[in-house]
Amino acid sequence: MNTKPKFLHKKLLVGCGIFLLILVILSGAAYFYLTDYYPAQDVALEVLAQGENISVQDNLTILSPSYPTDTAIIFYPGAKVEAEAYLPLLDQIRQTGVTCILVEMPFNMAIFDSNAAESVISRFPQVEHWYMAGHSMGGAMASQFATEHPDQVEGLILMGAYIYGDYPPENALTVYGSLNQSVEDHLDYTENVVEIQGGNHAQFGNYGPQKGDPPATITAQEQQAQTVAAIADFLARDPRQ
């Protein structure tokens, strides 16, 4: 009696079972990783609750100045950070006269929708001057979009990030905390670079301490205020405005 076919069949079943088990484990690990994120703190959610000149449209939160403006910033959040965590920062920026459009990313990861700005731009034809901005991975993806769409973007604003791609440094602003050594180590340009003394990586948003990030020696309010001042200065001296 030939037992080889039965043996091969059993071996195939065992192999399929092992493959399915590995697939389940990997899927579970991926789901856990993507759903494990830094939630926005109450101080950030309070900005949204106020509702003054703030509207939510699908995956966009639009913060508008109290008067008409033709300049807007599209903001990509950092990896695994709830988008609303950046509302305090953006609320301060919009008070300088710039519309801020915060993009909520799939699984809180800008890498999954790096071209989100394309549809944003098409939805707001009244805006004449577009700037890309982002924090950490969001900054990298904003940089990538700006590099690939130079005809649509007039400038790039990076926080806790550095230029990713071939975007010209003279059209970009890089802001980072002095305790964020990983950014400083990758800076190979000096134009429009602002180092915030005592600042760290996480405090551009309001989502609490981040793993591996040294505690800042200044408050989040101080770090964000200096960031807003740097952005206002960068926009004001841009000759295209």
N, C-alpha and C positions, 0 to 999 in steps of 0.2 A: 504494500500500500504506500502511495506517494504522499508524504506528509509535508513536502516542501511548500505547496500552495497555501496550506493552512498556516504554516509557520510565517510565510511572507505576509499573509493577511493580518495575522496577529501583530507582526512587527509594524505593519503600516498603521494599525489602529493605535498602537502604543505611541508611534511617532506623531500621529495626528493629535493624540491626547496631550502630549508634551508641548506641541506647538500651540495648541489652544490655551494651555495653562500659562505659557510664557506670554501669549498675546493678552490674556486677561490681566496678568501682573503688570505688564507694560502699560496697558490702557489705564489701569487703576493708578499707577504711579504718575502718568501724564495728567490724569484728571485731578489728582491731589495737588500736583505742582501748579497747574493752571488756575485752580480755584483757591489756592492758598495765597492771599494777597494782603497788602497793607490797607486797611480801611481808613477813610477820611475821619479826622477827629471832629468833635462837635463844633469847634470854632470855625471849621471849614463849612460844615453843613448849615451853620447859622447864616452864612452869607447867602446861600441859596434860599433859605427860608424868608429872608427879608424881601426878596422878590423885586426890588427896585431896579428897573432897567435890566432885568435878568429874565431870560426866557429859555425854555428847553424845547428843542425841536428834534425829535428822534434821538440820535446819539450825540447831538450837539447842545452845548450850553453857551448861549450868547450873552455876553456882558457888554452893554452899550453905554457910551458916555451920555451925559444929560443934554448934549447938543449934537447936531449932525456932524459926521466925520467921514472922510473918504479913505481912511487908513485902517487896516485890520491885521491882527495877529492870529494865526492859526496855531494852537498849542497842542502838542502831543505829550501825554503824561509818561512818566517813567515806568519801567517794567514792573508789573505786579503791584501797581499803586492805583487805588481807586481815583478816578478822574477828579471827583469833587474835592480831593485834598489840595488842589491847586487854586481853588476859588479865592482864598484870601489874597494870594499874590496877584491873580488876574484882576481882582476887584480894584486893587491899587493901581494897576496899569491902566485900566479903563478910565480912571479918574484923571489921567493925564491927557485924555482926549483920543484914545485909541480903542476901537472895538476889539474885544478878545473873544475868540471862538474856541472853546474847549472841546476836544474830540474824545469821546469815550471809545476805547478800543476793545476789540474782541478779546475776552479773557484778560483784559487789562494789559495787553501786550501790543505795542505799536508795530512790532514786526509783522503782525498778521494783517495789517491794513496800512502799510506805509504810504499808499497813494490816496488816502482818505481826503487829503487836501484838494484833490482835483475836483471832486464833487462839491466840496465846500465852496470853492471859488466860483463854480458855475451857478450856485444858489444865491449869490450876493453880487449881482452885476453892478450895483451902485458903488462898490468898493473899487478904488483906482490903484491903491498901493497895498500890496500884500506882502506880509512878512511871515516866514515860518519860524516857529519856536518850539522848544521842547526841553525836557529834563532827562538826563541819563540816556537810556535806550531811546526814549522819545526824541531826544535831541539828535541822536544818530540817525533815526529814521526821518526826522525833519530835514536834516542835512542832506540825506540821500535824495529826498524829494526836491529840495532846492537845487541840487546839482543837476538833476535830470530835467528840471523845468525852469531854466534860467529866464525864459521869456514870460513866466507867470509870477515869479517871485523877485522882489526887489532887495530883500535882505534876509539874514538868518540870525536868530538869537538863541544861543546855547547856554544852558544852565547845568552845571555838573556834567558837562559833556564837551567834546572837541569836534572839530570839523571831520566829517566822515565823507570821503569822496574828494572831488576836485573843486569844491566851491571856493571862490576867491576870498581870502581872509579880510581883505579891505571892505568887503560887503557883509561881514559877519561880526557879531559880538559874542565873546566867550566870557561867561561869568562862572567862577568856581570858588569854593571855600578853601582856605589855606590848609585845612586839615584833610582835604580830598587829594591825597598824593597821587592817586592813579590817574587823575586828569592831568595834573601838572607834568607827570612823566611822559605823557603822549603829546604835549604841545610842541609842535615844531614851527610855530609862528608866534609873533609877538604883537601883531596889529590888533587893536580893539580887544585886548585881554584885560579883564578886571578880576583881581584876586581879593576876596573878602576875608580879611584877617579874623580868625576865630570861627569862621563858618565851616560847615561840614557838607556832606553830600545830600542829606535828607531834608534839610530845613528850607529848601526852595518850596517844598510842599508842607502840608500839615497832616502827617500820618504817623508821627511818633518816631522813635528810634529805629534805625535800619541795621540789620545784621552786618557786622563788619565795619560799620561806620563809626569813627571816633566821636565822642560827645563834643558838641560845639561849645565854645567858650562865650558865645553871644547868643541871644535869643533868636527864635525863628522870625519874630517881628523885625529885629534889627537886620538880620540877613536879607529878608525880603525887601525891606525899605531901601537898603543899599543896592539891591538888584534892580528895583524899580527906577531908582535914580540913574543907574548906569544905562538902562534901556531908554529912558527919556533923553538922556544926553546923546546916545547913539542915534536915535531917530531925529533929533533936532539938528544934528550936524550932517545928516545925510543930504547931499546936494540935490537928490532927486525929489525931495519933498518941497 
